[in-house]
Amino acid sequence: CNLHIHGEHSRNNKVVPMLALSEPSAIGLVIAHGTVGNSLSSSQHPDVFVSSDGGYNWIGTLRGPHHYSILDSGALIVAVEAHHEGQVRTIKFSTDEGQCWKSYNFTEQPFFFAGLASEPGTKAMNVSVWGFRPEEDGQPMWVAVTIDFQSLITRECNNKDYEEWLAHSTEKGDSKRNGCVLGMKETYRRLKKQSVCRNGRNFVVTKKQIPCPCTREDYVCDYGYYRHVNTSACVRQPNTPNKTFETCLNGEEDELLTAGYRKVPSNKCEGGFTPQDVVQTVIRPCGVKPSPGPSAKSTSSVTHFDTPKERLVLILVSAGAAVIVLLAIFSAVLAVRRQVYRTRMPAFRFSNLRIQDDNNGISADLESGACSNGTAYQHDSDVVCVSLCVNVFFRKSDTS
């Protein structure tokens, strides 16, 4: 015997008027249609059930199908009974999350119900019931009645009206792990059921998060491993002995080295059960020989560049080293060229006097490296060149 919640299928078949309802500002509160039995059947008469702990426990509150709405951040619940052919004039409301209901006749002339309308966000305390009423001429007249519960609930809530509620908590189990979902405990501040007051528009949901100690339930078996039937340990599959898993993408190959356990995605547990070398990734160019296996010795000496930050540091260091090498090569080439320029023998320099002597048919013994007066000279000396040309000029005068 279990409680079966009616969903979209039941609503399409006109079994229930609306689906399950919950609001972010009404923590833990869920309203739904359901039937109790061994299976869900459309022939069964659905009733309204309310849960105050997010669906772990339910209580039956209203007989038969209803239209319902959540007001004042969960401090108030309203409901109108669903009639296929009858007319409505009464609205039901509860201030203790469905444990006790009261009725209020909001109109003297009943009308055919069409729907409930309230301000989005469940902050308001008024709700509108709208529908139509047939007139004497047979034409329907639309009717909307707005009910304001501020005149009924006048007291503002204070700190004594609230309590700390641990989500997903159960009476059984380890106290350290009680309420842990994905490695976190979430504690909310919400209104007590016995408090008859209004949260107001300024009410804000607050919560505290505490990490839980890790257990084996926070880990799943990694690729190539499976959970053994008799134990909770992860055992390597027989058809993949001592194998690593590689994935090549954009020229880089990721080699996955694992000890058989992998933390459940989005799990934030800390401490507790922590397998050694849970997951390690070795990045290398595609085609390079993989590591011998996921042993502790082999993986401890491998350099990892798993994160984009580490890759960026590696690129910057390589670029800096390349710039330094290029500067060293450029400096060496410049020094060699300067040394060669200083030591090379320049070509013999001609002057206007030399050109004039060539035109007059006078030649000097330039290859001997000595002037006519027997003075030795250097090829790159302009002074010796001028002296040589002067001597030649005077020799020409003496001859003439």
C-alpha positions in Angstrom: 0.0 0.0 0.0 1.5 3.3 -1.2 0.6 6.8 -2.1 0.5 7.4 -5.8 0.7 11.0 -7.1 -1.4 11.9 -10.1 0.4 13.7 -12.9 0.0 14.9 -16.4 -1.8 11.8 -17.6 -4.5 12.1 -14.9 -5.0 15.8 -15.7 -5.4 15.2 -19.4 -8.1 12.6 -18.6 -10.0 15.1 -16.4 -9.3 12.9 -13.3 -7.6 15.8 -11.4 -8.0 19.5 -12.1 -4.3 20.5 -11.6 -0.9 19.1 -11.0 1.3 19.0 -8.0 2.3 22.5 -6.7 5.4 23.8 -4.9 7.0 27.3 -4.7 10.7 28.3 -4.1 9.6 30.6 -1.3 7.6 27.9 0.5 10.4 25.6 1.5 9.4 21.9 1.8 5.8 22.5 1.1 4.2 20.3 -1.7 0.5 20.0 -2.5 -0.7 17.2 -4.8 -3.5 14.9 -5.7 -3.0 11.2 -4.9 -4.6 7.9 -4.2 -3.6 5.2 -1.7 -3.4 1.6 -3.0 -1.2 -0.9 -4.7 -1.2 1.0 -8.0 -2.3 4.2 -9.7 -5.8 3.8 -11.3 -8.0 6.4 -12.9 -11.1 4.8 -11.4 -9.9 5.7 -7.9 -11.2 8.9 -6.4 -8.2 11.2 -5.8 -7.8 13.3 -2.7 -5.5 16.2 -1.8 -2.3 15.4 0.1 0.2 17.8 1.6 3.9 17.3 2.4 5.9 19.5 4.7 9.3 17.9 4.1 9.7 18.0 0.3 7.8 14.8 -0.4 9.2 12.3 2.1 6.0 12.2 4.2 2.4 13.0 3.2 -0.8 13.6 5.0 -4.3 13.5 3.5 -6.0 16.9 4.0 -9.0 17.3 1.6 -11.4 14.8 0.2 -11.9 14.9 -3.5 -10.3 17.0 -6.3 -9.6 20.7 -5.5 -8.0 23.8 -7.1 -5.3 25.1 -4.7 -2.8 27.9 -4.4 0.0 28.9 -2.0 0.1 32.4 -0.5 2.3 34.5 1.8 5.5 32.3 1.2 3.7 29.2 2.4 2.1 30.6 5.5 -1.3 30.3 3.9 -2.9 27.7 1.6 -6.2 28.2 -0.1 -8.4 25.6 -2.0 -11.6 25.5 -3.9 -13.5 22.3 -4.5 -13.7 21.2 -8.1 -17.2 20.6 -9.4 -17.8 19.5 -13.0 -21.3 20.8 -13.2 -22.0 22.5 -9.8 -21.4 26.0 -8.7 -19.1 27.3 -6.0 -19.4 29.9 -3.2 -16.9 28.6 -0.6 -13.1 28.8 -0.3 -11.1 26.8 2.1 -7.9 28.0 3.8 -5.2 26.6 6.1 -2.5 28.4 8.2 -0.7 25.2 9.4 0.3 23.6 6.1 -2.9 21.6 5.7 -3.4 20.1 9.1 -6.5 22.2 9.8 -8.9 23.8 7.2 -11.5 26.5 7.6 -14.2 27.5 5.2 -15.4 31.0 4.1 -18.4 31.9 1.9 -17.0 34.6 -0.4 -20.3 35.2 -2.3 -24.0 35.0 -1.8 -24.7 34.1 -5.4 -22.7 31.0 -6.5 -21.2 30.8 -9.9 -19.4 28.3 -12.1 -15.8 28.1 -11.2 -13.1 28.9 -13.9 -9.9 29.3 -11.9 -7.8 30.8 -9.1 -5.5 33.8 -9.7 -2.9 35.2 -7.4 0.1 37.4 -7.7 3.2 35.6 -9.0 5.9 34.9 -6.4 3.5 33.8 -3.6 4.2 37.0 -1.7 0.7 38.4 -1.6 -2.1 37.4 0.8 -5.1 37.9 -1.6 -6.5 35.6 -4.2 -9.1 36.0 -6.9 -11.8 33.4 -7.7 -13.3 33.9 -11.1 -15.9 32.2 -13.2 -19.3 33.0 -14.8 -22.9 33.2 -13.8 -25.9 32.7 -16.1 -28.2 35.7 -16.4 -32.0 35.8 -17.0 -31.5 36.3 -20.7 -29.4 33.1 -20.9 -26.1 35.0 -21.5 -23.2 34.2 -19.1 -21.8 37.0 -17.1 -18.1 36.8 -16.0 -17.5 37.2 -12.2 -14.3 37.8 -10.3 -14.2 37.9 -6.5 -10.9 39.0 -4.7 -10.4 37.7 -1.1 -7.9 39.6 1.0 -6.6 37.6 4.0 -4.7 40.5 5.6 -7.8 41.4 7.6 -7.9 37.9 9.0 -4.2 37.4 9.7 -3.0 40.7 11.1 0.1 39.8 13.3 3.5 40.1 11.8 5.9 37.1 12.4 8.9 37.5 14.7 12.0 35.4 15.3 10.1 33.1 17.7 7.8 32.1 15.0 10.6 30.5 12.8 12.6 27.3 13.1 15.7 25.8 11.6 14.7 22.9 9.3 17.2 20.4 7.9 16.2 19.4 4.4 16.2 15.6 3.5 16.5 14.6 7.1 15.2 11.3 8.4 14.8 9.9 11.8 16.9 6.9 11.1 20.6 6.8 10.0 23.9 8.3 11.0 23.6 11.8 12.5 26.7 12.9 10.5 25.1 11.8 7.3 21.5 12.8 8.1 20.3 15.2 5.5 23.3 14.8 3.2 22.6 15.1 -0.5 25.5 15.3 -3.0 27.8 15.8 0.0 26.0 18.9 1.5 23.6 19.6 4.3 21.2 22.4 3.8 19.5 24.0 6.8 16.6 26.5 6.1 14.8 29.0 8.2 11.1 28.7 7.8 7.8 29.4 9.7 6.6 27.0 12.3 3.3 25.2 11.7 1.7 26.4 14.9 2.5 30.1 14.2 -0.5 32.0 12.9 1.1 35.1 11.4 2.1 36.5 8.1 5.6 36.5 6.6 5.1 39.7 4.5 6.5 40.8 1.3 10.0 41.3 2.7 10.4 37.6 3.7 13.5 36.0 2.2 14.5 32.4 2.3 17.8 31.8 4.0 19.9 28.6 4.2 23.1 27.3 5.5 25.3 24.7 3.8 27.7 22.4 5.5 29.8 19.8 3.7 29.4 16.1 4.7 32.1 13.5 5.2 32.6 11.4 2.1 31.6 7.8 2.0 31.6 5.1 -0.7 28.1 6.2 -1.6 29.6 9.5 -2.9 31.7 7.6 -5.4 30.8 5.5 -8.4 32.9 2.9 -10.2 35.1 4.4 -12.9 35.4 3.3 -16.5 36.5 -0.4 -16.7 35.3 -1.1 -13.1 32.1 -2.5 -11.6 30.7 -2.8 -8.1 31.0 -6.3 -6.8 27.8 -8.0 -5.7 29.0 -9.1 -2.2 31.1 -6.0 -1.5 30.8 -2.3 -2.1 34.4 -2.2 -3.6 34.9 -1.4 -7.3 36.6 -4.3 -9.1 38.2 -4.1 -12.6 36.3 -5.8 -15.3 37.9 -9.0 -16.5 37.9 -8.0 -20.2 40.0 -4.8 -19.5 43.0 -5.9 -17.5 45.8 -3.3 -17.0 44.4 -1.0 -19.6 44.3 2.7 -19.7 41.7 4.8 -21.6 42.9 7.4 -24.1 40.9 10.1 -25.9 42.5 12.1 -28.7 41.1 15.6 -29.3 42.7 18.5 -31.2 46.0 16.8 -31.4 46.2 16.1 -27.6 45.6 12.7 -26.0 44.2 12.4 -22.5 45.2 9.3 -20.7 42.9 8.4 -17.8 44.7 6.7 -14.9 42.3 5.6 -12.2 42.1 3.4 -9.1 38.5 2.4 -9.9 36.6 5.2 -8.1 35.2 8.5 -9.4 33.3 11.1 -7.3 29.7 11.6 -8.3 29.4 14.8 -10.5 28.5 17.9 -8.4 29.2 16.1 -5.2 30.9 18.4 -2.6 31.7 16.1 0.3 35.0 16.5 2.1 37.2 14.1 4.1 36.0 10.7 5.1 36.5 8.0 2.5 39.0 9.1 -0.1 40.4 6.5 -2.5 44.1 6.9 -3.4 44.8 8.2 -6.9 41.1 8.5 -7.7 41.5 10.1 -11.1 44.6 11.3 -12.8 44.9 12.6 -16.4 48.1 12.7 -18.4 48.0 15.0 -21.4 50.4 14.3 -24.3 50.5 14.6 -28.1 48.5 11.9 -29.9 50.5 8.9 -31.0 53.0 9.0 -28.0 53.3 5.7 -26.2 51.0 5.6 -23.1 52.1 5.1 -19.5 52.5 1.4 -18.4 49.6 1.5 -16.0 47.8 3.2 -13.1 50.5 2.4 -10.5 51.5 4.9 -7.9 55.2 4.9 -8.9 54.5 5.5 -12.6 52.0 8.2 -12.0 54.0 10.1 -9.4 56.7 11.0 -11.8 54.4 12.2 -14.6 54.1 15.9 -15.2 50.5 17.0 -15.4 49.1 20.0 -17.2 45.4 19.4 -16.5 44.1 22.9 -16.1 44.0 25.8 -18.6 46.0 27.9 -16.2 48.9 25.4 -16.2 48.9 25.2 -20.0 49.0 29.0 -20.2 52.0 29.2 -17.9 53.8 26.5 -20.0 53.1 28.5 -23.2 54.4 31.7 -21.7 57.6 30.1 -20.4 58.2 28.5 -23.9 57.6 31.8 -25.6 60.0 33.6 -23.3 62.7 31.0 -23.9 62.3 31.3 -27.7 62.6 35.1 -27.5 65.8 34.8 -25.4 67.3 32.4 -28.0 66.5 34.7 -30.9 68.1 37.7 -29.2 71.3 35.7 -28.5 71.5 34.6 -32.2 71.0 38.1 -33.4 73.6 39.5 -31.0 76.2 36.9 -32.2 75.6 37.6 -35.9 76.0 41.4 -35.2 79.3 40.9 -33.4 80.7 38.7 -36.1 79.8 41.2 -38.9 81.4 44.0 -36.9 84.6 42.1 -36.4 84.8 41.2 -40.1 84.3 44.8 -41.1 87.2 46.0 -39.0 89.8 43.4 -40.2 89.1 43.3 -43.9 91.5 45.0 -46.4 89.7 47.9 -48.2 90.1 48.5 -51.9 92.7 51.1 -53.2 91.3 54.6 -53.2 91.6 56.7 -56.4 91.8 60.5 -56.4 91.4 63.1 -59.0 95.3 63.2 -59.3 95.3 59.5 -60.1 92.7 59.9 -62.8 94.7 62.8 -64.2 97.9 60.7 -64.3 96.1 57.9 -66.1 94.9 60.3 -68.7 98.5 61.7 -69.2 99.9 58.1 -69.6 101.9 58.2 -66.3 101.8 54.9 -64.3 103.3 54.3 -60.9 104.6 51.1 -59.5 101.6 50.6 -57.2 101.9 46.9 -56.9 105.4 47.1 -55.3 104.0 48.8 -52.2 106.7 51.5 -52.2 106.8 55.1 -53.5 109.5 56.4 -55.8 111.5 57.7 -52.9 111.6 54.2 -51.4 109.0 54.8 -48.6 106.7 51.9 -47.9 103.0 52.6 -47.5 99.8 50.9 -46.6 97.0 50.4 -49.1 94.4 51.9 -46.8 96.3 55.1 -46.0 95.0 58.2 -47.7 98.0 60.2 -46.6 100.5 57.8 -48.3 98.2 57.9 -51.4 98.4 61.7 -51.5 102.2 61.6 -51.0 102.6 59.1 -53.9 100.5 61.2 -56.2 102.6 64.3 -55.3 105.9 62.5 -56.1 104.6 61.4 -59.4 103.5 64.9 -60.2 107.0 66.3 -59.5 108.6 63.5 -61.5 106.5 64.6 -64.4 107.6 68.2 -64.0 111.3 67.3 -64.0 110.9 65.2 -67.1 109.3 68.0 -68.9 
